[in-house]
Amino acid sequence: MRVVVTGASRGIGRAVSLAFAAQGDKLVLVGRDRQALEETAAACAQAHPESGTRIVIGDVTDPATSVQAVQEAVGAWGGLDAMVANAGQPLDTLLLRLKPEDLERQLDVNLKSAFYLAQAAAKPMMKQHAGSMVFMSSVVGQMGNAGQAPYAAAKAGLIALAKSLAKELGSREIRVNAVAPGFIATSMTTVLSDTVKESYLSAIPLRRFGTPEDVAGVVRFLCSDAARYVTGQVITVDGGLHM
């Protein structure tokens, strides 16, 4: 499988990349941190001898970055089978403290970048009459969260984008889905106090935070032939927090 993954340098993006690499897939890793991306690429190489990686250093808010990533995949391996729009950036602020520039950044990183990647990826996928797109939403895009209105709104937008493109591209055998992680143990959760962590854990039926690997397995499934009749869906990976 030939795949583009944005936000591949750490956390869920790195785990997603490794899940593909472990099956011998070919990957274009996209992000702004060259050293971190190179570390992900090295880990992918160790995961399977037949996997291959290319790196694209760029800002996902620039449409040219998505175009370059897709061109890398097509140029190196002759096509594109899947794309994972994983790049994202949280923001914690109350509505009355929200600055216009912060709102624009949230929409640019968390929503518009997915449009850019989907637009670039759709071209080779339409020619192939095959492909899978996955947008990394969030449980807060389904249930909301006080103090995260811009982030939640952008993540909810990804769900609408997935459903709309599933209808628009389905006739070309292109499947489009969203994944909505809950509280995942990444650098964003390690900074929380024990009191805050416990309050979150008490609301999760499985009584643990998820891992990046919990999310990565679902993404890999959605891009595989095992999910060939799954499109326009939102798969929530949250330990039962939102049901």
N, C-alpha and C positions, 0 to 999 in steps of 0.2 A: 504494500500500500504506500502511496506517495501523499505526504501530509504536510500542511503548513500549520504551525502552532505559534500563536502570539503570546507574549508574556511568558516565554519558556525558560526564563533564567532562574526561577525559584518557585517554591510553593507548589500550588496545584499545576501550574504550567510545566514545571520540571517533571512532576510525577506523571502527567499526561504524556510527555515526550518519552519518558522511560517505558511506559506501558506499550507504546507503539514500537519502540526500538527493540523491546524484548521479543517481539514477534518478527523481527527482521525487516521492519518497515523503513522507508526512506523519509527523512524529515528535513524541513526547512525551519530553523529555530529563529524566532524574531524577538528582538528586545533592544534595550538601550545600553545595557551593561555587557560590554564585550567579554570581560573576564568571567562573569557568571554564565554567560552563554557558552563559552568555551568549556567550562566545567560541566555543564549539562551535556554538551556534545561528547566529551570524554566519557561520561557515565553511560551515554547511549552506545558508544562504541564497545564498552565492556559488557553491555547487556546482551548483545548478539553479534556474532562475527559478520553477519550479512547486512546488518543495518548500516545506514549511511546518513550523514548529516551535512547540511549547509547552514551557514549563519548569515543573517541579515541584521545589521545594526541600524536601527532607525526608530523614529517616533511613530507610533501607530496612528496618531492624530493627523499625520501627513498621508494623504492617499497614495503618494508615490511609494511609500514603504510597502504597502500591500501589493501594489503592482510588481515591485521588485521581487517580493517573496514568491509570488505565483510564477513569475518568469523564471526564477531560480529552479523551482520544481519542474516546470515544463522543459526548461533547457537541459537540466541534468538527467531527468528520468522520463521525459516524453509525455508527461501528463500530470494530472492532479486528481487524486481520489477522495481526499478529505481535507477539510480545514476546520480548525478549532480557534474561535475568536475568544481567547482567554484573557487577554490584557485587561486590567481593571485597576481602579484606584479608589479606595474608600474615602469618605469625608464625614467627620462628625462635627456637626454644627447645628444650632437652632435656626429656624426660619428667619427670625428677626436679626440674626447676626450674619446671615448669608450675604456674601459679597458677589456682585455680578460676575466678576472674573472667576470666582470659585465655581459658580454654577456652570459657566461656559466650559471650564476645564472638566468638570464631571461629565457633562454631556459629550464632550469631545473624546475623552478617554474611554468611557464606559459604554457609549451608545454609537456615536458616529463612526468610531474606528471599526466597529463590526459591519456597518454598512459598506465601508470602503473595502474590507477584506472580502465580503460576500460578492460585491460587484466585480472585483478582480477575479475571484475564483469561479464565478458563474460562467465566464467565457470558455475556459477549457472544459469545464464539466458539461456544458451544453453541447459542445462538439462531440464529446465522448458518449453523450446520453447516459451519464452515470456520475454519481458523486454524493458525498455526504457533508453537510454543514452542521456544526455544533456551536451554539452560542452559550457562553458561560454566564448565566444569570445568577440569581441569589434568592434564598428564601425570603429575604426582605423585599424583594420585588413582588412577592405573592402576598405577604402579610403586613408589609410596612414596618417602620421602626422609627420611634421618636428620635429626633436628632440626626437622622440620616435621609431626610426627604429627597435631596438631589440624587444620592446614590441609589436609593430605592426606586425612584422614578425612572432612572436610566436603566436599571436592571429589569424593571417591568417592561420597559420599551423593547428590550431584547426578546422577551416572550412574544410580544405582538409581532416583532420582526420575523421571528422563527415561524409563526403560524401563517403570516402573510406570504413569506417566500415559499413555504411548503406548498401552498396553493398555486403560487405563480410558477414554480419550477418543477412541480410534480410530473407534468406531462413529458419532461425530459429525463425522467427517472433520477432526479436529484432530490434527496431527502434532507429535510431541515428540521432540527430539533434543538431544544434548550435543556441545559442541566442547571438545576437550582440547588447549590450547596447550602447547608446550614452553617453551624459553627464548626469550622475546620481548624485543626491544630496547626497553625502556621505562625510566622513572625507577628502577625496581627493579633493573635490571641495570647501569645506568651506575655505580652505587656499588661494584661488584665490582672487586677488584684485577685487574691484568693476568694474574697467575698463576692466579687462580681462573677468569677468563674463558677462558684457554687450556685449562685442564683440562676445562671444559665443552665447548668447541668441538671438542676432540679426540674426544669421544664422539658428535658429531653428524655423520652421513655427509655432509650438505651443507656442513659446515664454515663455517656462519654462524649467527648468531642470527636468529630470525624477526623480522618487522616486524609492527606492529599491522595493517597492511593485508593481510598474509598471512592473518591470522585473519578479518578483516572480510569478505573475499571469500567465505570458506566459510560464514560466518553468513548473508550475503545470499542465497547459493545455497540454503541450507536453508529459508529463508523464502519462496523463489520457487516458481513453478509448475514450474520445472525439477526440483525435488525433491518433486514431488507424490506419489511412491510411496516416499518415504524417511521412515521413522519408527522410533523406538526405537533409534537408532544413536548411536555415539560416533565422531565424526570427529576424529582426532588430527592436530594441525598442529604438528609438532615437528622437521621436517627429517630424520626417520628415527631420532631418539634412542631411541624405544621401539617395538620391532617384534618 
